[in-house]
């Protein structure tokens, strides 16, 4: 018997075109909206509980196409590693007088307890791929945080002074704390919709 979140209708594809499993989540709280995200290795499609099987099949097909278009356009939208290097240079110029010059900035999938990390001796920065899809000002904060570590390795007063110019520091820290709290408790999906 399939799990309550897996699709069972034969007209609904079981995987995306690249083989990612599709799961459908029906929500009684959701009245009209449909949402799709890649999360924990699956394409998660959230639909209202009242949708018929035909509506479910139609919306799953539509949303999988949207997800795949998003992924295909990722390099055009600033989520590729070249784009990360450009963004890092811009943030360094704007907030650190251009002093932080990383050798590389890349997305990684093996950081489960940190949003980012830096190795000052090598000039490398790694950002957790869990940041992808978060607001840009949150990603910018994490990237700027790691850039600051290239200049000051510890979290002492000199480090925090480097981040004083970024106007979203406290808001981004609160956002990330909430995301970490939810993730640690297995909370997923959208809150407060409908």
Helices and strands as residue ranges (DSSP letters): E 21-27, E 35-39, E 42-48, H 53-72, G 74-76, H 81-96, E 104-108, E 116-119, E 124-128, G 129-131, H 136-151, H 157-162, H 169-184
